[in-house]
Amino acid sequence: MKILVTLLAVFAGALILLQQGESELNVFEAILSGGQSLTSGQQFVLFELRLPPVLAGILSGAAFGLAGSIFQNQFRNPLASPDVLGVVSGASAAVLAVGVFNLGIPVQLAAITGALTIAACVFLLGWQRGDQMTRLVVTGLSLGYLASGVSSYLLVKSGSHEGAAAFAWLVGSTRMATTASISALTVVLVLASVFVAIAAKPAKAFELGSAKAETLGFTINRWTLALVVVAVLLSAFATAAVGPIAFVALLAGPIASRLSGGRTNAFALSSTIGAGLVIASDLLIGLLFGGQHLPTGLVTGLVGSAFLIAIIFRKKGGAGV
């Protein structure tokens, strides 16, 4: 029921976003008439200008939300998300490098390379049994700042026009998505969702502890590696499409867990909540700033920062991060 309600909220938000704009356009009437009520100019505005950012917002939000929930479930820590652990920053730096140096490499491949490189470094440098989460988070933050430094250098190296566009992409904007990146993200999100559905039983077993999971026949290292790689790929393709929209991966899982009574493997709900967070952010930007096309990450960054501070203060005095 909660998933259905969230989906309906996302759908309603998407319709409102499609309605927003300077051109007069009745989206509800267009849907009822199958698009026949629109002129050719209105069809261009709806299908070429307004619909792609909305689709990109839904898909990227769902991908970030699912990726964050997988990380948090596997490492049993609300701070363990792709953006906090530097994975998204690695993907961003790699995509920017391709654009600045005109390498001719598909942005999706660059994002995957950057994300996997940072993820591998985080786990090689930060994994240690016992206190591994503190080491992982600190290592991920450090490598994330390193990747952000590389991105800043690439911004300076790019021209003024390219730098402005790159800055908007670095904050995270649904309007930066292309048809190719949306299509690629759709395929990856569908395949990842199928795999996560298959892996739901092992993921639930992990909540009982490593000994219990292994008693049930699940090898933690194998399933953890597979799920983390899937989460990294989701983060990479979402970043390639819309840029590193901040904190969606961090926020979606805990919100889903709260709504589902404390479950940390509410993957489907986390995915829909991630989509809702991005759509809600774009709606808020449209409400507050009218026709200005500001980056989506402005809102998610503010909300996510407050949430991160709340987690740190709540854990103050506890053992580890």
ABEGO torsion letter per residue (X at the ends): XAAAAAAAAAAAAAAAAAABEABBBBAAAAAAAGGAABBAAAAAAAAAAAAAAAAAAAAAAAAAAAAAAAAAAAAGBAABBAAAAGAAAAAAAAAAAAAAAGAGBBAAAAAAAAAAAAAAAAAAAABBBGAAAAAAAAAAAAAAAAAAAAAAAAAAABBAAAAAAAAAAAAEBAAABBAAAAAAAAAAAAAAAAAAAAAAAAAAAAAAEAAAAAAAGBBAAAAAAAAAAAAAAAAAAAAAAAEBBBGAAAAAAAAAAAAAGGBAABAAAAAAAAAAAAAAAAAAAAAAAEABBBBAAAAAAAAAAAAAAAAAAAABGBBEX
